[in-house]
Amino acid sequence: MFDRDLPPERLVPFAEALDETSVDDLWVVEDLGWTGGVSAAATALAVTSRLRVGIGITPAPLRNPMLLAMELGNLARVHPGRLAAGIGHGVQGWMRQVGAAVPSPLALLEETITSVSALLRGETVTLDGRAVHLDGVSLVHPPAEPPPVLAGVKGPRSLALSGRVAQGTIVPEGLGPADLPEIISQIGAGPEHELVVFTFLRVGADASGDIPPIVEGQAGFLGVAPEQVAMASGTPEAAAEHVKELWAAGAGTVTVRPIGDDPLGQVAALLSAL
């Protein structure tokens, strides 16, 4: 993951460097005030030739489904097979800050994922839903290879929603291998449903010391104590073991989010250990 705290101008050299490694994916962020996910994905795709670029995660309340499908469709046509589109509820506090909070986040997310997926498949969509209203719209240039649409969610009802309508689920940072069996059960989808697990990466001698503010914030988001936030940390070998445990527990894709200095160096150390 290209962390939201990194200056946007560092994305180009970051992506170019990762394109030369064995890493499969580069994930970019859309968080309120930090950076836009679609523009970041477009930038990363344009300067790489191999990586899949994932958007984690566009908030449904901020994105009209037709406009989002147009943006994703463009990227998928220009860079076929190299895009993964994450859509989520958005942090409700942030949504209220910008006047985008909705009465039923579940209905909005389900109707957004359903309509965006249909539009990307080249269908004409009419939907008069609880939150989404589309009248006979379609993409003029739909992608020949529609990108997978994943739901970035964490609650039981949202995970079940993802299993019903999305092609994959994105699990937030801080949840560990022991959490995945229950999450997979709540999703209730088949083996073709991709499970993407985000996890903090903190490689180095001080990795087991103080708890960084970003981890404390994530603990609050998850409703757990900071020391309960699972992460790939410590020596490169210990971090690699955590990644392996996530794979063994059912993660199809593990996306590491480096904390601290030298994110590319931390990734290189992890890859060497793996």
N, C-alpha and C positions, 0 to 999 in steps of 0.2 A: 504494500500500500504506500502511495505517496501521501505522507501525513499532511493534514490540513494546516499545521503550523509551519510547514516549510514554505518559503516564498515561491509564488507561482513560477517565477522565471527559472527556478531550479528543476522544474518538471522535465524540460527537454533533455538536459544532460543525464538526469536520473533515468528517464525512459530509455535513452540510447544505451546507457551502461547496462541496464537490465536485459536489453535485447540481445546482448552478447553473452548472457549466462544461460544456465539450464532452467531458469524460472519460466513457468508457463504463463502466468497472468501478472498484470499490473492493475491494481485497483485504485481508482481516484474517488474523491470525496465530494459530497454536496452537503455542506453544513452552513447554517445561517450566518452570514457575515464573513465566512472564510473564503469559499470558492464555489464556482458553478461546475457541476459534474459533467454536463454535456460539452462545454468548451474545453474542460480539462481532458476529457476522453478524446475529443477531436485532435487536440494538440499531441497527445501521446500516440495516437494511432498514426498521425502524419509523419512522425519521426522514427517509427519502428516498422519492421517488416514481418515480425514473427509473433510477437506477444499478443495474447488476448487481453483486451482492456475491459475491465469491469467498472460499471458506475455504481458506487455504493454510498448513498442511495438517494435517488430523486424523491422528494416528498410529494405524494399525490395531491395535497391541498394547494401546492404552488404550481402544479403543472396541468394545464388543460390536456386531456388525453389526445386530442387531435394534434395539437402542437407537439406534444411529446413524441407521438408516433412519427410525425414528419421529421423531427430531429434524429430520432433513432434510425428511421428508414434511410435517411441520407448517409449516416455513418456506416450502416450495414451494407449499402450498395458500394460505397467507395472502398470499404475494407471488409470484404465478405469473409464471414467465419471468424472474425476477430473481435466481436463485441458481445458483452454480457450486460444486460440492462436491469439494474436493481431499482425497485420502486417500494416505498414504505409509507407509513402513516405520517412521518415527520414528527419531530419532538413537539409535543402539544403546547408546551410553553412558548416555543419559538413560533409556532403557527398562530398563537394568540397575539404575539407581539406584532405580527404583520397583517393582522385582520383576516387570516386564512383558516382559522379553526372552523370545523364543521360539526354538525350535530351527531353524525354517525361516521366516525373514521373507518369502521369496518366496511360499511356499505360503499363508501367512497373508494377504498382501496380495491375491493373486489370488482367494482364496476370499472375502475381505471385499468386494472390489469387485464380484465376480460376484453375491454374495447381496444386497448393498445395492442394486445396480442392479435386480435382479429384484423385490425388495420394493417399490421405488419405482415400478415398472411395474404394481404391483397383483397380482403373482403370489404364489402360495403356495409357500413354499420349504422343501424338505427337503434337507439337506446333511450328510453324515457325512464330512467331509474330514479332511485331516491336521491342520488347526488350527481350523476352524470347524465347529460342530455345531448344526444347526437342525432341528427336527422339526415340520413342518407349520405354519409361522408365516406370517402375512400382516398387512398393514396394514388396519385397519378403514376408515381414511380416506386412501387413497392419492391423491397429487396427480394431477389431470387432465393436467398438463404436468410430467412427471418432470424434475428438474434434471439437467444433465450431470454425470457422475462422472468426475473426472480423477485421474490418478496423478501424484503428486509424486515423481519418481525421477531417478536419474542414471546408474546402471551399465548396461552393455549388456544383461544378462539382465532387469533391471527395465524398461528401455525397451521391450524386446520384449514383456514382459508387458503393459505399458500399451497397446501396439498391438493386442494380442489382446483385452483385456477392457474397457478404459476408452474413454471418448468423447473424451479429450484427455489431454495430458501437460503437466505443469508442470516447467519447466527452472529450476534454482536460479540465484541471482545469481552473476555472475562469469564465466559462459560467454558468448562473443561470437559475432558473425556467422560467423566462420570455423569455429566448432564445430557450427553448426546442420545443415549438410548430412549429416554423419556421424550426428548424433543422429536426424534424420528417417529416415535409412536404417535405423538400428537399431530404430526404432519400427515401421517397415514397415507403416504404415496408409495408408488412402486420404485424399483431400483433405477428407473430412468430419471427420477427427480433428483437434481443435483443439490447436495448439501455443501454450502460454502461456509466455512467457519473462520471468522476473524479472530486473531489472537495477538496480544502484545508481544513484541520481541525486545528483550533487553539483555544483550550479551555483554559480559564484562565482569571485572573483579568486583565492582560495586553494585552489581545487579541484585544482590540479595539484601542490600542495605535499606535506605530510606524508601518510602513509597512515593513515587512521583505524583504531582497534582492530577495528571490526566487519569491515573489509575484510581485515585480517590474519587474523582468525578464519575468515572464509569461504575464504581462501586455503588454510588448513590443512584445511578440510572438503573442498575440491576437490583437494587434493594438488598445488597449484601455488605458485609464488612470488607474494608479494603484488602485485608490479608486473605480473603476468600476469592479474590479475583485471580482466576487461573491465567497463567502466561508462560511463554517460552523464555526462560531467563536463566541466569547463571553462566556456567561454561558453555561453549558451543555444543558440547556433547549433551549437556543437560537440556538445552533448548531443543536440540534435535530429537531427544527422547520424547519431549512433550508433543512435538509435531507428529511423531510416529504414533503416539498414543491417541491423538485425535483421528488420524487415519484409521487406526485399528477399531476405534469406536464408531466409525461410520462416516467420517468426513470425506467427501469426494475431493474437495479443494480446501487447502489451508492457506489463508492469506495472513501473512505476518505484518504487523504494524510496528516498525522499529521506534523505540523511545530513546531519545537522547542524541548524542553526537554521532556522526559517521554512520548514517543508516545503511549506506551501501556496504560499508565495511562489516557491519553486523550481519547483513544478508550473506556476504561472501563467507564469513566464518560459519554461519549456519549451513550453507550449502556444502562446505567442505566436510563438516561433521556428518551431514546426511549421506 
